[in-house]
Amino acid sequence: MLARSLKKYFPVLSISFCILALTIFLPLKEVFPLTRTAEGIVSEVTDGDTIKLETKEGTKLKIRLYGLDAPESPKFNRKTGRINKPGQAFGKEAGDVLVSKILGKKVKVDVLGIDRYDRMVSIVWLGDRNINLEMVREGMAEAYKEYLRGPLKAQFLKAETEARIAKRGIWSLNEYERPSEFRKSQKIRG
């Protein structure tokens, strides 16, 4: 009943609401087998690990790429055009690589859950290419070890190890700060 009422007033929320309901009532490990899929055109790349997808029905979905954490890109004030939060080394590059891979292209997403920012945590597929894994393999992001689960964990860790050994992307830096640590330091600084 609640979902029907919400759908009447907020049709875009209907898919998100169903997935959110599943994640509230089921632990994440139990949600994995219940993966939902969506297809659409990538309308925006926010940064190296977040995109916006528009389905053929016109539903707009905010997607967080599963299994990786990309360096933070600088955040701009839309009114002034000035940077109001600094980014990390390779933050802009990671976003640019993701843009070149999927912006404006039709992709399929396997939704694994919802994060605390109401983004659909998903594997992004361009044909048979796992874009999430490619970003880690190319050194544009690290494997997000804290959130990796199940059979995908080994794949992401192996991809990161390959990138580290080859000194690709973030692993070419003399000093690398994990994005999670960078975010903490930005909160401390104000």
GIBELCOR-V464283 format. One record per helix or strand of 2 or more residues. SS is the DSSP state (hx for helix, st for strand). FROM is the first residue (numbers start at 1). LEN is the number of residues. Records with the same first field share a line. If there is no record, write none. Layout:
SS->FROM-LEN / FROM-LEN
//
This chain:
hx->2-8 / 13-13 / 28-7 / 91-12 / 131-7 / 152-15 / 169-4 / 179-11
st->36-12 / 50-5 / 60-6 / 68-3 / 75-2 / 83-3 / 106-9 / 120-7 / 129-2 / 141-3
//
